[in-house]
Amino acid sequence: MPDVDDFQSITGKGVVAQIKGRRILVGRPDFLKESGVDLGQLDDRRAALEDQGRTVILVSREQQLLGLIALGDEVREDAKPGIAAMKRVGLVPILMTGDNERAAKRVAVQLGIEEYHGAVLPGEKAARIRELQRKGRVAMVGDGINDAPALMQADVGIAMGSGTDIAIESADIIIVNSRLESVMVARAISRFSYRKMKQNVVLAFLFNGIGIPAAASGLVYPVWAMVAMAVSVSTIFVNSLWGRPDLFFNAILSVGKRTPVQRHHEHDLPAAV
């Protein structure tokens, strides 16, 4: 490969480079067309590939069209069950992608997604999230640099662990194993935790709201107020673990053990978290 003298990335459109004094463009068809490149000789081939659900990238040198590269994503095995699980609990999945409309439709049909949007630029994703927020709360799942603005705009931003650093930093939740089904696991954990938090707040106010005034007014001995406080803490502790005692026992058994990250640093091997 020849050395690149200059390089510029146009977000969501393509790249410009200088190689041996010649201007090279690689990117979306409309990007090259805006730069004055005649796309006519490959229009039929491009249309045929896009009809197959491929994303077509064109290459030109000094206004001369050199050829095209067709890209296609294979749907992950866990994607369809993950989408089905979302629909079962009443969530409405929506696909937004920078790929062309035909590619978006192909993936949406395979996954059973009714609403999809193709050829969406990075800035447009955040704008579409704002539109959806007028109808209700929105969670955004993404992993790329272009997803960062939308992840920050959404009520809940969810990034895949295999994604870019900026996407991870922009998200509220990080799915370490990068499986779409884990989004529903995260939702279940969040709902369980929030429900327990509300129950514990009610229990704490119930014990303290009755016990403290009773002790201060002399209706009960202070020692019984202390007992009530201990019972309150114990009740909250038991309620927090109700239905999930494994959380407590796993935490106890993990004391003194090395974490996957520690083992990674010790052996300089990829950590499986």
Residue pairs with C-beta under 8 A, 6 or more apart in sequence:
2 19
2 20
3 19
4 17
4 18
4 19
5 17
5 18
5 19
5 20
5 21
6 16
6 17
6 18
7 15
7 16
7 17
7 18
8 15
8 16
8 17
9 15
10 16
10 27
10 31
11 121
11 122
11 146
12 98
12 121
12 122
12 123
12 146
13 27
13 28
13 30
13 31
13 121
14 25
14 26
14 27
14 28
14 31
14 32
14 57
15 25
15 26
15 27
16 23
16 24
16 25
17 23
17 24
17 26
18 24
22 61
22 62
23 61
23 62
24 59
24 60
24 61
25 31
25 32
25 35
25 37
25 58
25 59
25 60
25 61
26 57
26 58
26 59
27 57
27 58
28 57
28 58
29 39
29 46
29 56
29 58
32 39
32 58
32 60
32 65
33 39
35 60
35 63
36 63
37 58
37 60
37 63
37 64
37 65
38 63
38 65
39 46
39 58
39 65
41 65
42 58
42 65
42 67
42 68
45 68
46 56
46 58
46 68
49 56
49 68
49 70
50 56
50 100
50 102
50 103
51 102
52 72
52 102
52 106
53 72
53 102
53 103
53 105
53 106
53 107
54 70
54 71
54 72
54 102
54 103
55 70
55 71
55 72
55 99
55 100
55 103
56 68
56 69
56 70
56 71
56 100
57 68
57 69
57 70
57 71
58 65
58 67
58 68
58 69
59 65
59 66
59 67
59 68
59 69
60 66
72 103
73 99
73 103
73 107
75 107
75 110
75 111
76 179
76 180
78 179
78 180
78 181
79 111
79 180
80 110
80 111
80 112
81 181
82 179
82 180
82 181
82 183
82 184
83 93
83 111
83 112
83 113
83 180
84 112
85 181
85 184
86 93
86 183
86 184
87 93
87 112
89 184
89 187
92 115
93 111
93 113
93 115
94 113
94 115
94 116
94 117
94 132
95 104
95 107
95 108
95 111
95 113
95 115
95 116
95 117
96 116
96 117
96 120
96 125
96 128
96 150
97 103
97 104
97 107
97 116
97 117
97 118
97 120
98 118
98 119
98 120
98 121
98 122
98 146
99 118
99 119
100 118
100 119
101 118
101 119
102 118
103 118
104 116
104 117
104 118
104 119
105 116
105 118
107 113
107 116
108 114
108 115
108 116
117 128
120 128
121 146
122 145
122 146
122 147
122 148
122 149
122 150
123 149
125 146
125 147
125 149
125 150
126 149
126 150
126 152
126 153
128 150
129 138
129 140
129 150
129 153
129 154
130 153
132 138
133 153
133 154
133 155
137 155
137 156
138 154
138 155
138 156
139 154
139 155
139 156
139 157
139 158
139 183
140 147
140 150
140 151
140 153
140 154
140 156
140 157
140 158
141 158
141 159
141 160
141 180
141 183
142 148
142 150
142 151
142 157
142 158
142 159
142 160
142 163
142 167
142 171
143 159
143 160
143 162
143 163
143 164
143 167
143 178
144 163
144 164
144 167
145 164
145 166
145 167
147 159
147 163
147 167
147 170
148 164
148 166
148 167
148 169
148 170
149 170
150 157
151 157
151 158
151 159
151 167
151 170
151 171
152 170
156 172
156 173
157 170
157 171
157 172
157 173
158 171
158 172
158 173
158 174
158 175
158 183
158 186
159 167
159 168
159 170
159 171
159 173
159 174
159 175
160 167
160 174
160 175
160 178
161 168
161 174
161 175
161 176
161 177
161 178
161 273
162 178
163 178
168 174
173 186
173 190
175 182
175 183
175 186
176 182
176 273
192 244
196 239
196 240
196 242
199 239
200 236
200 239
200 240
203 232
203 235
203 236
203 239
204 232
204 236
207 228
207 229
207 231
207 232
207 235
208 229
208 232
210 228
211 220
211 225
211 228
211 229
211 232
212 225
214 220
214 225
215 221
215 222
215 224
215 225
241 247
241 248
258 266
260 271
260 272
260 273
261 271
261 273
263 269
263 271
264 270
264 271
